[in-house]
Amino acid sequence: MSWCDGVQLRPGPASATVTSGEVFVLVRRSGRPVGTLLGRVPEGAEPAEVLAGLARELPVPEEPATPGGRVPSVSVVVATRERAGQLARALDSLLAQDHPDAEIVVVDNAPVTHETRELVERKYAERVRYVCEPVPGLAVAHNTGLAAVRGEVVAFTDDDVVADPRWLTELTAPFAADPALGCATGLILPARLGTPAQVLLESHGGFAKGFTPRTYDPSTPPVDEPLFPFTAGRFGSGANMAFRTEVLRSVGGFDPATGAGTRARGGDDLYGFVRVLAAGHRLHYTPYALVWHHHRETWRDLETQAFGYGAGLTAYLTAVLVNRPALLPAFLARLPRGLAHAHTLTATRDPMRDAAQDDGPGTAQDDEPGTAQDDGRDVPQDGVRDRVGIGQAGVPGGHDSRSHPWPRRLSRLQRRGMLYGPVGYLRARRALRTVTLEER
């Protein structure tokens, strides 16, 4: 739900109209996101009045300047694979953007059917460009999109998001304001919190990075980030990121052995952030550039995601050091603190839940979560849903505080993923070399 100036309440992109019960609310002032809150609307009460009262209790942020003047031209790259229904929803939101000079490029990654091509040609005609990339991997697809775009800025998002109408304007405005800016990231909020798995992910911090704009400058490393720039997860996520096109091309784009669809399992976005910072460019996070993300719905999905996060973290670090060995001394100097940070990221919280979760479906074997023993059902319902409930878990989108509940099984999977990440990255590199040799 979004609370705007005056007493205006409107549903989020995948929400129903509020009547009563628990509600996750995005608060806007002057049309821009400033915070989230949880509220309970009693039966028979007026939702707008109840939620307006809660919204007034939020701290009043400094009024942000409205972007003025020319915003740079932008190309949006959406990599997708066999998810035409979700892609259509994302493309509809991208075509509703208020940015005056934007193009949209869909990269169909290793397709096995013609559904994506047919969707683009049938429904979007000349408004969306279609590109096919036969080699699987998100970073490969993003590099193909990067080679095809025309805009001064290239933005990336996923096929499971809905972009706020001002997303592109707000995401590209920082590039006009700062010529030294190489990258910008934005706010990611849940489109829906309908299952325990979705609530648990968002309560653990989700993808959100808070509601305070921040600029990271490699020439003046932040004093509160002793691991800078290697804690790239602090900067943003791949569902909401943009780069100055010439800068991203100059650093070689994304490492093709990283990202979903490869043995590395992830880390392509984090690799891009660090490469741009290491090249001397600034990175800016803006909470005003908003996309709504459709979180995965089942417990098995969450297991896979937890393992992938761990694998992607160490895979991208391996990729950075392989491609930029000059960063090794700085990395080794930060390694002790980095290990402590990794332990914090994967720490188990709320032990009351551990026994219930550990006995839940899914048994990880070798390097893969969600084996054949996992039937894909969600978290066991008896008692677990209540303990994962929004009210008990704290405000969803704790914005990387990592103080919210996190079950032991997911912690174990993250740690197992971290151990696997470098191996997965090296396997992915070997697989790419094999593909290249076959093409020759």
N, C-alpha and C positions, 0 to 999 in steps of 0.2 A: 504494500500500500504506500502511497505517496501523499504526504501532507505538504501543501503548498501555501503561499501567502493567502491570507484571509482564512476562511474555513472551507477549504476545498479538499475533498478526499476522493482519490480515484484508485482503482485496483491496479496492481502491478501487472506485468505482461502475461502471467499465467495464474492470476488470482481471481477469486470470485468477489462480488461485492460484500463488504463487511456488514454483518448484522449483529453478531455477538461472538464471544469466545476470545481466544488468544490471537493476537495479530502482531506480525513483524512489520514495522513501519519505517519507511524512508522519509526523513524530514528534509524539505527543501525550503530555502529562503532565496528570494529573487530568482526562483527557478533552478537554483543550483543545490546539489546535495550537500548537507551539512552534518548529518548524523543519522543513526538508526536507533530505534527503541522498540521495546516489547511492551505491549499493552493488553489488558483484558477488558473487553467491553461486556458489561453485565447485560443479562436479558432485559429487554425493554428500554435500555438506555440509548441515547442518541450517539452513534459512533463518532461523528465528527466532533462533538463537544468533549467526549471522553479523551479522544486521542489528541485534540488540540491542547487540552490541559497538560497532558504529558509532554507534548512537544515544547511547550513554553518553559519546561524545566531544564531542557538541554542548554548547555553553555552557548552563549551567543558568539559566534566566531566573528573575526574582523571581516567586514564587508569586502568581498573580492572585487577586483577590477573586472569590468566586462571587456572581453576582447574587442579591440577596435582596429580599424584599418584592414589591410589586405591579409587574408590568411593564405598560406601557400597551397598550391594545387596538391591533391592527394590521390593516391591509388590505394584501394583496399584489396588485399589478397585474402581469399578464403580458401584454404585447402580442405578438401572433403574426400570421403570415400564411402560410397554406397549408403548415403543417408539423405536421399532426395527430399524426404518430408521435412526433416529438420533444416536442411539447407534452404528450402523455400521460405520458411519462417524467418531465417536470418537475412536472406536477400530482401525480403519485403521491408524489413526494418532499415536496411542499408539504403534502399531506394527512397526512403522517407527522410533522409538526412537533410539538414538545412545548409550544409556546406555548398558554396556556389560553384566549386570546380573539383568534382570528384569522379573517379572511374572505379568500376568494380571488376575484379578479375577472379574467376573461379578456377582453381587448379584441381583437376580430377586426378587423384593419386592412385595409381595402380588399379584402375577400374576393372571389374569383372563383368559388369553389365553396361548397358547404354543409358541407364536411368538418369544419371546426372546430366549428360550431354542433352538428352531429350528434354529434360526439365528446362535447362537454360535456353535451348533453341525454341521450345514451344511457348514458354511463359514470359521470358525476359528479352528475347530477340536481341535488338541492338543495344539494350541498356546494360547488358552484362557480357563481358568477354569470357569465352571458354578456352582453357588450355588443358591439355592432357599431359600428365607426367607418368610414364609407365613404371619407373623405379619406385618401389615403396619407401615411405619414410617422410615424416612431416618436414624435416629440414630440407630434404631434397625438393619437396613440393614448394616450400617457401622460397628456395633459391630459384626455382623455375619461375615463380611469380615475380620475384625481384628482377629477373632478367627481362620480363615482359612489360613492366610498368613504365608509365610515362610521367608520373607526378613527381614534384619536388620532394614530397614526403611519401613514404610507403607505410601503410598501416596494415596490421595483421589482426585478424580475429578468427574465431572458430565457427563451425557450422551449428553449434548448439547454443548460440547466444541470441539475444534480442538487443539491438543497439538503441540507446536513448536517442531521440531526434537530434540533439545537439552534440552527439558524441564526437563526430569528426571535427566540427568547428572548435570544440574545446581541446581536442587532442592535438590539433595542428597549430593552434594559437601560440603555444610556447616557442615553436620554431621561429615564428615571425619576431617574437620579443627577444630572442637570444640567438645571435648568429653562431655561437660556439656550441649550441645544443646539438647532440647527435642522436638522442633517443628520448622518447616520452612514453610514459605508461599511465594507465588510468584505473578507475575504480571498477571492481567486479562484485556484483551483489547477486544473491540467489533469485532466480525467476520464480521459484516455487520451493516451499518447505513442506512437503506433503508426506514424506516417509521418514522413519527414524534415521536411516542412513544419511539423508540430506540434512536433517537437523544436526546430527552428530558432526558432520564435516563442517558445517557453518559455525557451530558452537566452538569448534576447535580453532577457529580463525578464518576458515574458508580461504578465499582468494583476496579478501579485502586488505588494504594497507592503510586504512584510516581516512580521515577527512581533513588532513592538513597538507597543503602543497609542500613539496620539498624538492630541492635541487641537490644532486650529488656531483661534486666537482673533484676530479682526480688530483688537481693541483693543491687542493685544501681538503684532505681526507676528513670525514666527519669524526669528531672525537668520541661520539657515542657508538661508533661502528668500528671496533678494533680489528675486525676481520676484513674490512673494506679492501678491495672490491669483491672478495670471494664469497660473501653472503649475498649472492645475486638475487635470491628469493625475496629479499627485502624490497627490491626495486619495483617489482611488478610481476605480471604473468603474461604468457603468450596470447591469451584471449583478448588482450587489450594493450597493444604496444604499437609504437610507430617509430620510424627512423628517418633521418634525412637520407634520401635515397643514395646520394653520392657517397655519404659516409659509410653506409652499410656495404655498398659495393666495394669501397676501398679496403675494407677489412676482410673481404672475401665472403661476405654473407654468413650463413650458418654452416656449422660443420655437418656435412651430410650423414655422418655416422651417429648423429644424435637425434633425439625426438621419437615420438610415438611412431610405431610401424617399423622400428629397428630393434635390434637386440639391446640397444642402450636404454630403451623404454622412455626416454624423456631428456630434458636438459637443453634442448635446442634454443629456447628463449633465453635461458640463463647464460648460455655461451655467448649469444649475441650481445647481451648487456655488458658482460665483462670485456669482450673484445672492443666494443666502442669506448668504454671507459679507459681501457688500457692504451688506446690510441690517443688519449688526451681530450676526448670530448665529454661534455657534461650530459647528465641524464636527469630528467625532471619527472616527478610524479605529480599528477593532478587528479584530485578526487572529483573534479567537475566533468571529466570525460567518463561517462558511465555506460557499462553494458550489463545486461542481466544474463546470468549464466544458468543453464538448466543442469543442475548437479545430477550425478548418477543416483539412481533410485534404490538399488539393492545392496545388501550387505556384501555380496560377492563383488559387486562393482567397487565398493569402498576398499575391500581387501586388495583388489588389483591396483587401485589408485594409490594406496599406501605403499605398496611395493614399488610401484613406478616412480613415486616421488623420491624414495630413497635411492633407487637406481639412477634416476636422472641427475640427482645432486652430485654423486661421485663420478658419473659418466661425463658430465659437463666439465668438472674440474680436471679430469684426465684429458679431455679434449683441449682445454685451454693450455695445459702444460705441454702437451704434444705439439700443438701448433705455435705456442709462444713460450719456448723453453726459457727465455729471459725472465719470465715471471716466477721461475722455480725458487730463487732465493727468498722473494717476498712471501711465497706460499709456505715455505718451510718455516720462516720466522713466525708465521701465524698458526702453524699446525697445532701446537698445544691448545691454544684457545679454540681452534676450530674443532678439535675432538670434543672439548667440553660443550661447545655449541651444538654439535651433532647429538650428544647425549641429551641435552635439553630439548631439542626438537622432537626426539623420539621417546621422551619420558612418559611412563604410564601415569595416568591421573584418575582419581576416583576408583580406588581399589574395590569398592562395593560392586562395581560392574564387572570386574575381571572374570570371576568365576562364570557368570552368565555368558559373557562374550567368548571366553575360551572354549566353552562347550558348544558354541554356535556353529552353524554350518561352515564348511570349507576347511580344508587341510592343505597347507602349503608344503610342497615337496620340491626338493632341489631349488631351482630359482624361480618357480612359477606359483603364484597364489591361485586359488580357485581351481582345484583339480577336479577330476571326474567324480570325486566323492561329494562335491559341492553341488547341490541342486539349484543354487541361484536364488533361493528364497531370501527374504530380508531377515533382519535381526529377529531372534525369537521374541514373540510378542508378550509372553507372560511376565510382566514386571519390568522388562527391559525398556519397552516403549515409555513407561512412566519415568524411568530414571534418565532416559535420553530426552525427555520432554523439554520443550523450549523454556518453560518457566524455571526448571531446575538447572538447566545447563548454562544459564547466563545469557547475556545478549549475543545472539548470533552475529558473526562478523566481529570477533574480538580483536581483529586487525593485528594479527601476528603476535599477540601477547603470549600465546601458548599456555595460558593458565586454565583453560577449560578442559573438561573431561576428554580422555583419550584412552581407549581400552588397551590392555596388555597385548592382545593378539595383533592389533594394528601397529603397536610400537615394535613388536618383534619383526613384523613384515617390513617396516621401514628400515630397520637395522639390517635385515637380510638383504634388502635391496641395495643399501649402501655398500655392503661387501661385494655384491654382484656387479655394481655399476661399472667399474673399470674393466672387468672381464667382458661385460656386455658391449661396452664401447669398442674394445679391440676386436670382438667377434663381428661387430657391425662394419668396422673398417675392412676386415678381411672379406666380408660378403660383398662390399662395394667394389673392391679390387677384382673379385671374381666376375661381377657383372660387367665391369669395364673391359676385362680381357675377353669375355665372350662377345661383346659388341665389336671389338677389334677383329 
